[in-house]
Amino acid sequence: VQLQAFGGGLVQAGGSLRLSCAASGRTFSSRVMGWFRQAPGKEREFVAVISRSGGNTIYADSVKGRFTISRDNAKNTVYLQMNSLKSEDTAVYYCAAGEPPIATATRRYDYWGQGTQVTVSS
């Protein structure tokens, strides 16, 4: 599985961005998909995860109520809608694919995209 994330950019605090992650291959619908982020000098952290069908999701407390993860299995794409962005959301965002069940630990994910930079100015 190859993953390519895009949609990052520079946005003012309070603004919105939508990240997309396109997957190659025929196994997308059988994969749990997650979004993670890594700020400078910090470890990579969990943001959100979605089950294979899209029926189950988990969010980090720091983004709950502001971010929404979704997927379109017909398009082999997972999305992260980010609203009410804060300066602390600034990071490189990565999408990742793993085996079920849904999980928040990075070690549970086998495939990673290259990352897309999100910068929120205050």
Buried (B, 14 or more C-beta within 10 A) or exposed (E): BEBBBEBBEEBEBEBEBEBBBBBEEEEBBEBBBBBBBBBEEEEBBBBBBBBBEBEEBBBBEBBEEBBBBBBEBEEBBBBBBBBEBBEEBBBBBBBBBBEEEBBBEBEBBEBBBEBBEBBBEE
